[in-house]
Amino acid sequence: GYVPMTQDIASRRADLVARHGFVCSCARCELESGADGANPSVADMKRLADQAQEEARYEDAEAAARFVLKSDPNDGDAHHKIGTAMLGQGRWADAHAAWREGVAVAPDHPALSSQAAKDEAYAPGVPAADQTLCSVAFESVHDGGIWATPESSPLMTEAECAEWVRLAEKAGEARGGWTTSRHYAVPTTDIPVHAIPDLLPLWNRLMRDKLASLLSAACPDEMPKPSSVRVHDAFVVRYEAGAQHHLPMHVDQSAVSVTLALNDEGEYEGGGTTFAAPVGKT
């Protein structure tokens, strides 16, 4: 662009005049300057919502999408953009509520219907009446909220891990390859669990029998009981030395993240999850 888009309107306009000799009158500049008669179109506001999302201005993205909803309460794009913007703000539950509201009025919207199908796939979860205590041991790795299961108390057996890997590889062959563009900011070579029919019930069983109670015990502030746990995304990631062998430092779009190592440590060199400062641990 001509000037950094993260600047406020006054700074952007001053830079444009100084560097290029003109004043911008695009929809965003007109709105932010409070210009008389500013009347952006629905298309303009959708583009502004997308731009704000890409620039991590999530509150602005939500506001732009809500502007669209005033014109058409049934606009599926707007509902989806609102949920995505809320997710960027760390408002996980609100995001999913926005998507549910959206699919109710725009059931044929591709992204909303896809999200609804994913939520339904993981819906079994843990019944509200189930107060099963955590049966898996875990230990704190850092007081910043990082924990792990000790080798003496694995979450899954070696046979279970091998079966999950087999099912994922089988699904990759059937699909003609693994996905590489599901995650916009930090794309991984993966297959979502809900897209692997034979693996989905195994995941839901693990969630019901072990993982939900473990998460509730380890993170009581976020999930006070097992039935509070909800799945935002679950996927099997494949790393290869000659292909994707790592991810850049990033922040996941969830309240809590879980990493399950499916391969034996003897099958690869290196590996691990590195946490940024002030944790500074791998």
C-alpha positions in Angstrom: 0.0 0.0 0.0 0.9 3.7 -0.2 1.2 4.0 3.6 0.9 1.7 6.6 -2.7 0.8 7.0 -2.4 0.4 10.8 -2.0 4.2 11.2 -4.9 6.3 12.4 -6.8 8.3 9.8 -5.0 11.6 10.5 -1.5 10.0 10.2 -2.5 8.1 7.0 -3.8 11.2 5.3 -0.8 13.3 6.3 1.6 10.6 5.0 -0.4 10.4 1.7 -0.2 14.1 1.1 3.5 14.2 2.1 4.6 11.2 0.1 2.2 11.1 -2.9 0.3 14.5 -3.0 -3.3 13.3 -2.7 -6.0 12.7 -0.1 -7.7 9.3 -0.1 -11.5 9.2 -0.2 -12.0 5.4 0.0 -14.9 4.0 2.1 -12.6 3.4 5.2 -11.1 6.9 5.2 -14.5 8.5 4.6 -16.0 6.6 7.6 -13.0 7.1 9.9 -12.9 10.8 9.1 -16.6 11.3 9.9 -17.1 12.9 6.5 -20.6 14.3 5.8 -22.6 12.1 3.5 -20.4 9.0 4.0 -22.6 6.1 2.9 -20.6 3.0 2.3 -22.2 0.1 0.4 -22.7 -3.4 1.8 -19.8 -4.5 -0.4 -17.6 -1.8 1.0 -18.3 -2.8 4.6 -17.6 -6.5 3.9 -14.3 -5.5 2.4 -13.5 -3.3 5.4 -14.4 -6.2 7.7 -12.0 -8.5 5.8 -9.3 -5.9 5.8 -9.7 -5.3 9.6 -9.6 -9.0 10.2 -6.4 -9.4 8.2 -4.8 -6.6 10.2 -5.9 -8.1 13.5 -8.2 -5.1 14.2 -10.9 -7.6 15.4 -13.2 -5.1 17.0 -13.3 -3.0 13.8 -14.0 -6.2 11.8 -16.9 -7.0 14.0 -18.3 -3.4 13.8 -18.1 -3.4 10.0 -19.9 -6.8 9.8 -22.6 -5.6 12.2 -23.1 -2.6 9.9 -23.9 -5.0 7.1 -26.4 -6.8 9.3 -28.4 -3.6 9.8 -29.1 -3.7 6.1 -29.8 -7.4 5.9 -30.2 -9.4 9.1 -30.1 -12.6 7.1 -26.7 -11.9 5.4 -24.7 -15.1 6.0 -21.4 -13.4 5.2 -21.9 -10.9 7.9 -22.8 -13.5 10.5 -19.7 -15.5 9.7 -17.4 -12.5 9.7 -18.8 -11.4 13.2 -18.0 -14.9 14.6 -14.5 -14.9 13.1 -13.9 -11.4 14.5 -15.1 -12.5 17.9 -12.7 -15.5 17.7 -9.9 -13.1 17.2 -10.9 -11.2 20.3 -10.7 -14.4 22.3 -14.5 -14.6 22.7 -14.8 -18.3 21.7 -18.3 -18.9 23.1 -19.6 -15.7 21.5 -18.1 -16.7 18.2 -19.9 -20.0 18.1 -23.1 -18.4 19.2 -22.8 -15.9 16.3 -22.3 -18.8 13.9 -25.3 -20.7 15.2 -27.4 -17.6 14.9 -26.1 -17.1 11.4 -26.8 -20.7 10.1 -30.4 -20.4 11.5 -31.1 -17.6 9.1 -28.7 -18.5 6.3 -28.6 -22.4 6.3 -27.2 -22.6 2.8 -24.2 -20.3 3.5 -21.2 -22.6 2.8 -19.0 -21.5 5.7 -21.8 -21.4 8.3 -23.2 -24.7 7.3 -19.7 -26.2 7.3 -19.2 -24.8 10.8 -22.5 -26.2 12.0 -21.6 -29.7 10.6 -18.3 -29.6 12.5 -19.9 -28.5 15.7 -22.5 -31.3 15.4 -19.7 -33.9 14.8 -18.2 -33.1 18.1 -21.5 -32.5 19.9 -21.7 -35.7 21.9 -19.1 -34.3 24.4 -19.8 -35.0 28.1 -23.4 -35.0 29.4 -24.1 -32.2 31.9 -25.1 -34.7 34.5 -21.7 -36.5 34.2 -19.4 -35.3 36.9 -16.7 -37.9 36.3 -13.4 -37.1 38.1 -10.2 -36.9 36.2 -8.7 -40.4 35.9 -5.5 -39.3 34.2 -2.5 -37.9 36.1 -1.0 -34.6 34.9 1.8 -32.3 36.2 2.5 -28.6 35.9 5.3 -27.7 33.5 5.0 -23.9 34.1 2.8 -21.8 36.3 1.8 -19.9 33.2 -0.8 -22.6 32.6 1.3 -25.3 30.8 0.9 -28.9 31.9 1.7 -32.4 30.6 0.8 -36.0 31.3 3.8 -38.0 32.7 5.1 -41.0 30.9 3.8 -43.2 33.7 0.2 -42.1 33.0 -0.2 -41.7 29.2 -3.5 -40.4 27.8 -3.4 -43.0 25.0 -1.8 -46.4 24.6 0.8 -47.1 21.9 -1.7 -49.2 20.0 -4.3 -46.4 20.1 -1.7 -43.9 18.8 -0.7 -46.3 15.9 -4.4 -46.8 15.0 -5.0 -43.0 14.9 -2.0 -42.6 12.6 -3.1 -45.4 10.4 -6.6 -44.0 10.0 -5.2 -40.5 9.2 -2.8 -41.8 6.6 -5.7 -43.9 5.1 -7.9 -40.8 5.0 -5.1 -38.8 3.3 -4.8 -41.4 0.6 -8.5 -41.5 0.0 -8.7 -37.7 -0.2 -5.8 -37.4 -2.6 -3.6 -35.7 0.0 -3.6 -33.7 3.2 -5.0 -30.2 3.5 -2.5 -27.3 3.6 -4.7 -24.2 3.8 -7.3 -24.7 6.4 -5.7 -22.2 8.8 -5.2 -18.7 7.4 -2.5 -17.4 9.7 -0.5 -20.5 10.4 -1.4 -23.2 7.8 -0.6 -26.8 8.8 -0.4 -30.0 6.8 -3.4 -31.7 8.4 -6.8 -33.5 8.2 -9.6 -32.4 10.5 -10.8 -35.2 12.8 -14.4 -34.8 11.8 -13.4 -35.5 8.2 -12.1 -38.9 9.1 -15.2 -41.0 9.7 -13.4 -43.9 11.4 -11.4 -41.6 13.7 -14.2 -39.3 14.8 -15.9 -41.8 17.2 -12.4 -42.6 18.7 -11.8 -38.9 19.3 -15.3 -38.4 20.9 -14.7 -41.4 23.1 -11.4 -40.0 24.3 -13.0 -36.7 25.0 -15.9 -38.2 26.9 -13.8 -40.8 28.9 -10.6 -38.9 29.6 -9.8 -35.6 28.0 -12.8 -33.5 29.1 -12.3 -34.4 32.8 -8.5 -33.8 32.4 -9.0 -30.4 30.9 -11.5 -29.5 33.6 -9.1 -30.5 36.3 -6.1 -28.7 34.7 -8.0 -25.6 33.7 -10.9 -25.1 36.2 -11.2 -21.3 35.5 -11.9 -21.9 31.8 -13.8 -25.2 32.2 -15.3 -25.7 35.7 -16.6 -29.1 34.8 -16.2 -31.7 32.1 -19.4 -30.8 30.4 -18.1 -27.3 29.9 -15.5 -28.5 27.4 -16.3 -27.7 23.7 -14.2 -28.5 20.7 -13.4 -25.7 18.4 -11.0 -27.6 16.1 -9.4 -31.0 16.2 -7.0 -32.2 13.6 -4.1 -34.6 12.9 -1.0 -32.8 11.8 1.8 -34.4 9.7 5.3 -33.1 9.9 8.1 -34.2 7.5 11.7 -33.2 7.4 11.6 -32.5 3.7 8.3 -30.7 3.8 6.6 -28.9 6.7 8.8 -29.6 9.7 7.8 -26.8 12.0 5.3 -23.9 12.6 6.2 -20.3 13.3 5.5 -18.9 16.8 1.8 -18.2 17.0 -1.2 -18.0 19.3 -4.0 -20.6 18.9 -7.6 -19.4 18.5 -8.9 -21.3 21.5 -9.2 -20.9 25.2 -7.0 -24.0 25.7 -4.8 -26.0 23.3 -4.0 -29.7 23.6 -1.2 -31.5 21.7 -1.2 -35.3 21.5 2.0 -36.8 20.3 1.0 -39.9 18.2 4.4 -41.1 17.1 7.0 -42.8 19.2 10.0 -40.6 20.1 12.2 -43.1 18.3 10.5 -42.3 15.0 11.9 -38.8 14.6 14.6 -36.4 15.9 13.9 -33.1 17.6 10.2 -32.2 17.9 8.4 -30.6 20.8 6.5 -27.4 21.4 8.3 -24.2 22.2 6.7 -21.5 24.3 7.7 -17.9 23.9 9.0 -15.7 26.7 8.5 -15.3 29.5 7.9 -19.1 29.6 10.8 -19.9 27.3 10.5 -23.7 27.4 10.3 -26.5 24.9 
